[in-house]
Amino acid sequence: GFMGLEMRIIHTADLHLDSAWGTNLNTLKQKERKRELLLNFERLIDYSKKHNVDAIIIAGDMFDKKRISIKVIDYVFKNFMFNYLICFIKHH
């Protein structure tokens, strides 16, 4: 690393947590897709913990809309209860 320092960073984007997914999916598939996205987010956090990642950069579209369900907000913050630098960058 730079001057003997190392930093492990994960860069991701377009998570679209809590998206309605109503365009092309029926109600059952919408629920499945929402659950898959949350599980993948949890896998990202677990991987980060296991590999001692120092920072997670979420470069846009963590959510699709301004209104996010309390359930998803609670889920996200429950998983972020450790020391990470997290950057949310909106690109739209």
Secondary structure as UniProt FT lines:
FT   HELIX           2..4
FT   STRAND          9..12
FT   TURN            22..24
FT   HELIX           27..50
FT   TURN            51..52
FT   STRAND          55..58
FT   HELIX           70..79
FT   STRAND          85..88
//
